[in-house]
Amino acid sequence: MLRIALVYGIISGTVTIVTMMLGILTNDSGSFFSGEVFGYLVMLIALSMIFIGIKRYRDTELGGVIKFLPALGLGLSIAAIAGVIYVAVWEIYSYNTNYAFIREYTAGVIESAKAKDIGQSELQRVVAEMEGLSDSYAKPYFRLPMTFLEIFPVGLIIAIISAALLQNPKILPARQ
């Protein structure tokens, strides 16, 4: 089971981070390829490796039958490995760009608030909130779990759905 978790977790994490990095590096910050929707769509597609990994384990190692909890455990393992890869590569990217992401993000939020003409007190609240976020993001014990929590909940949902579906041996049965 560990081998399958490693193989599919590495594939999933690598596909996620490589695709997202290519989107960030090849497009400006306002394009679809650098937006949240694109990022979560990539995660969803890459984390489909959870389903494939559980199915492969069920079919090759267990003779076509798996219970919910072992399937969920394998799915969560794949998601966790993908998440660790995602965090590690994001840290390398952030370090090499001198953590420009958080500066650009907070500046964008502040500019968006200014464009909405929300009033001085509300604007000051937004600026203070973004300064607090920037200060917190500078601390690894805040930044690392936050980055992990970008990808892991998607993997958790896919793991639950995959385990629920694949515990039924009639769903995509093994070829014989």
Buried (B, 14 or more C-beta within 10 A) or exposed (E): EEEBBBBBBBBBBBBBBEBBBEBBEEBEEEEEBBBEEBBBEBBBEBBBBBBBBBBBBBBEEBEBEBEEEBBBBBBBBBBBBBBBBBBBBBBEBBEEEEBEBBBEBBEEBBEEBEEEEEEEEEBEEBBEBBEEBBEEBEEEEEBBEEBBEBBBBBBBBBBBEBBEBBBEBEEBEBEE
